[in-house]
Structure formats: structure tokens, C-alpha cells
Amino acid sequence: MENNQIENENSKLKKWFKRVGIGGLIFFTVKGIAWLFVFYYGAEIFQDCFGK
């Protein structure tokens, strides 16, 4: 029973990856990296503003 549930979850994950494809993977990776830059440089700007 438990093995069937794990297999069902794996097939859902594979189905999702097939729908999203490589373009989606690249898009979400770039989007995540962009948000990291936004938070990092946003914190730098606030630190400069309040630190002086």
C-alpha cells in the first residue's frame, strides 16, 4: 500500500516536470537567482541609508 502511494507521488512529479519542461526549469531558476540579488542589494541599500 505504502509503495503504491510513493509510486503515485513519483508519477505526479514526473508528470509535472514534463508539463513544465526545460523552459520552465530555466525560468524558475533565473527568477530565484534574481530574487536573491534583489534581497541582497536591497539589504545593502537599507544598510547604507540607515548606517550613516
N, C-alpha and C positions, 0 to 999 in steps of 0.2 A: 504494500500500500504506500509506504513512505517512498520507495524507489520510484513508483509511478508519479508521485507528486513532484519529485525532483526532476524527472524526465519531462514532465509537463511544463515546469518553470523554465527549463533549458530551451524547450521548443519555443516558448513565448519570447524569450530573449533573442534567440536566433531569428525569429520572425520580425522582431522589432529592428534588429540590425540590418536585415535585408531591406526593409522598407526605408530606413534612413539612408543607408548606403554610405559610400566613402565621402561623398559631398557633405553629408550631414556630420560625419565624424570630423572632417576638417573644419567645418563651420563652427561647431561647438568647441573644438579645441582652441581655435583662434579667438572666439568670443571669451572663453575662460581666461586666456592669457591677457586679453585686452582689459578685462575687469581687474586682474591682478595689478596691471600698470596703473589703472585709474585709482585704485585704493592706495597703492604705494605713493604715487606722486601727489595724490590728494592729501595724504597724511603729511608729506613733506611741505606742501604749501601751507597747511594749517600750522605746522610746527614753526615755520618761518614767520608767519603772521603773528602768532601769539608769543613767540620766543623773544621778540625784540621789544 
